Amino acid sequence: MTTSMREKLANKLTWLGNKQKDPAVRDARKHARIIPVNSHSTLTFADGATRSCFIIDMSASGVAVSADVQPQIGTPLAVGACVGRVVRILSHGFAVNFVEQQNRNDLERLIVRPAHPRSAGGAEASARRVG
């Protein structure tokens, strides 16, 4: 670990220790983190490509996701219906900051959007045309 990474980890551990001793210690984050009941969603990239993803946590200002892709910092994309940019790379995913702050009550409805399965009806229709 670099010196700055060790300092950051030490600060987090100190805060966590203080929080365990005194529950009144506040998190410095602007928006509370929420873990959705259903954690599956869809990423949509600027070129229209989509990928499924797992929501690690979310807030009114952004979301942390895990996916089989690792976009570069600054990449524009949508998580569910919320548009944002990749702002941080995590050990098991990445963080997206939304372009517009979202209403906390609407977060799960906007973000949690399972990937649409390929239309079985389309495959059946093609098979009917061939056969």
N, C-alpha and C positions, 0 to 999 in steps of 0.2 A: 504494500500500500504506500502511496505517496504520503508526504507529511500532511498535506491538506485533507486527504481522505481520512487519515487517522484522527485529525482534529475534528472533522465533521462527525465521525463515528463516536468519538469521545463525548462530544456535545450532545448527541442523540441519547447516549447511554446515561449521561448526567440528567437530562430532562426526564427520561423514563424513570430513573430512580426517584427523582423528586415527585413525579406524578404518582408513583406507587405509595409514597409516604404521605402525600397530600393531594387528594382527588380534586381539590380546588385549583390546582395548577392548570392553566389553560394551554391548549394547543395554539401555536402561533399562526396556524394556517387561517387564511381568510374564510374558507368555506369548509364545513364539516364533510368528512369522507363518508360515503354510503356504500355498502356492499349490497348489490341487488339480489333479490330472491332468485331470479333467473339470470345467470351470468353470461349467456351466449348472445352474441350480436354479430353485426356485419360491418366490415370496413368497405368504404367505397372510395376509390382513388380518382384523381383528376381525369385519367384516361377512361374511366367507366369500369375498370376492373374491380371485382369484388372478392373479398376473402372473409371467411368466418373468423371470429376472434372470441376471446374469453375476457370478460370485464373483471379486472382485479379489484378496482374500486372506482368511485366516481364522486364528483362534487358539482356544484353549480358552475364552476369555471373550467372543469376539465375531467379527463378520465385516464386511468391507467389500464392498458390492455396487454394481453399476451396473444401472439399470433404466430403463424408459420412464416411471417415476413418481418423484416426489420428495416422499415423506411428510415431515410436519413432525417436528421434534424432539419426542420423547415418544410418538410413535405406536407402539402395540403391534402386533407382527406376528410371523410365523414365517418363518424361512428354512429351507426343507426341513422338518425335524422339530424344529428348535431355536427356542424362543420367546424373544423379547426385545423391546427398545424401541430406536427410533432415537435415537442419542445425538449424532450429528455429521453435518453436511452436508459432502460432499466436492465437489471441482470436477467430478467425473464420476460421482457417486453419493452414497451415504450409508453410515454405519457403524451397526451394530446391536450393542448389548451384550446378551448372553444373560442371562436371569433366573437360570439356574443354570450354573455352570461345567461344561463338557463334558470328557469324557475325550478326550485328544488322539488316541488310537488309533481312536476312533469318529467323529471329526469328519467325515471325507469321506463315510462312510456316512450320517450324519445330515443333513448339510447339502446335499450334491449330490443333488438330486432333480429330474430334468427334469420339465417340465410335461407332464401327461398329454394326449396328443393327443385331439381329439374322437373319440369312438368311431365308427369306420366301421361297425361292426355295427349301431349305433343308427340310422344314416342308411339302411342297407340294409333294416333291419326296417321303417322307416317307409315306404320306397319299395314294399316288398312289400305292405304293408297297403293303400296307395293303389292300386297297379296290380293 
